[in-house]
C-alpha cells in the first residue's frame, strides 16, 4: 500500500522525508519519490519545485538525492505500490500538473480517472499512466490563488478514495492534505508539522497527532493548521497524545501484522468491489478479463490454478462458477497440475489465483496451460508481478500489501473477485437480472457483516484460552463451507503448529471419525443453508463420540447452542457468500491461539511469504 510523508517547519526537510519513507517501507512499495520547494540561496529568493523519483528501493532514491543540493524546509514524499500503470519512474509520485507548479502525492484509487482523462481533462498534457496525475490537473483547473479552495473544488469531480498532500510553487509555505477513505495523520511539533499515512514517520519528532477523518481538508502553514470539510466549514480538532513506539505504529497499534490484516478486511473488500458491480444490470464488470462476449460464450470449462490459501479461495470459486454460470470448474493445486498431462483446449479458461503473483508452481502451471492454448488470466494481488505480466489479462484483488506470512485479507478479496467473475459469466448464461441484483446487494453488505464478526474478537480470544491446550483439531464444513474448513485448518497449522485436519462433514464416517475422542475438538460450520440438516446430523455423530464441538452458526439459531460446547454466531448472508463471513472467526481463533502459545505469528517457522522456488 502506498505511503505518504510531508513536512513543513524549520528543519531541513530532506532527511526527515527520506527517514519517513524508510519508516513506511513495511507497507510494501515498488518505487519512491520526493519533491521539495527549493529556495536557491539567501540572495536568490526564487523558489523552484525539485522532484526526484526512482524505481525500486528507497536506497535508489537516496543515491540520486546525494548528488543534489536541495535546500528546503518543506516537502512531500511517497512510496508507491502500483495499482494503475506499471512500475516506472514516470508513474512514481509526486505528480505534477501541466505547468509543473502543482505537485501531489496520493494514496487510494480514483475510479473515474479514465473518464476524466478523456473528457474533462482532454486538453491537458498527462505524462503518466496513473490515476493520481488526474488530481494535479484537476487542481490546476480550479486554481485561482488559493490552493485549499482549488483542492476542495477538484475533489468534487472525483469518485474513489484518496489521502493526498499537495504543494503549489506560488504558495511556498503551505501544504494542503485531504482524506477520503485513505488514512492521513498530521503530527504537531514545535513550529513544525508532519503529515503522513500513518504515525510511524513522525513518532521520532512528536507524539501529538490529529487523525483526519473522511471528507476533511487540512491547510498547514508555518503559522498553524486549519481543518475544513468539503463544504468549506472549519472543523476544530484538538491534537491527541499517542504513546505508540515506531514498531507499534507500523501495525496501526495492533500487536501483529496478521491481526491488522484481519481487521483490515471490511475495508479492503470494498476496494475489491469498488467500480466493479453494476447494480442496474445485476452483474459485475471485470474489464481486465479481455474476452469478447463470443469468447466468453465459447468457454466450456474453467480451471482455477493456485496453491495453499489461494487454492481454498479457488475452491469457493468452483462452487460459484458451477452454480451461477453452469460451467464445469476444477481447482488444481499448481504443483500437481504442472506435472500431469492436463486436458486443455481452446475453450478452456484458466485462472491463476495468487496473492504474490510470484509463486513458482503457479507460474509454471500457467505457462503450461498457455502452451496448450487455453485462455490464461490472473487473479493477483501484487501489481506488476510475474503472473500479472505473463497472463493475457485478469484482475487485481486490491487487498493492499499483505505482510504476515499467513494469508487473510488476500483470501477474502480473492473470493470476492472470483464471485464477481462467476456472476459476470452467470449473467451471460443462466442468471436472471433479479438473482444477479440479489448477489450484488449481498456483496455490498459483506463489509458491515465482517465488522460485526470482528466485534466478537474478545469472545473468540476467550475460546482460544479455553482450547489452547489441545493438540489436535478437526475442521468440518459442507458445500461452500468445506473450503472454509480447509482454510481454518491451514491457518491453525501454519501459525500455532497444532495438528489439524479438515474434512467435508459427510466424509467423517468413512474413516476420520476413528480419531475422535474427548481430546480432539471439532470446529464445525453449521450455518443456515441448503445443507444445514445434513451438517447437523454429522455433528450429532461427533457429539456421540464425546468430542468437544465449537460451532459457527447463524445468528438466532437457538438449536446450535444445544449441539455444541461453544458457538460463534455470524450474520446470515447468501449461501455463496458465506466464506466471506465464516472464515473470519477461524482466522481470529488461529491468531489468538498462536499468541497464547507464544508463536512468532507474523513469521511462522519454516514458511516464506512468497514461495518462489519449486
Ligand atoms: C497462506 O496462509 C500461505 N502462507 C500459503 O498457503 C499461500 O497461500 C500459498 O503459498 C500461495 O501463495 P500465493 O497466493 O502468493 O500464490
Boltz pocket constraint, residues with backbone or C-beta under 6 A from the ligand:
constraints:
  - pocket:
      binder: B
      contacts: [[A, 307], [A, 308], [A, 309], [A, 310], [A, 353], [A, 354], [A, 355], [A, 356], [A, 357], [A, 358], [A, 359], [A, 362], [A, 405], [A, 406], [A, 407], [A, 408], [A, 494], [A, 607], [A, 608], [A, 609], [A, 610], [A, 611]]
      max_distance: 6.0
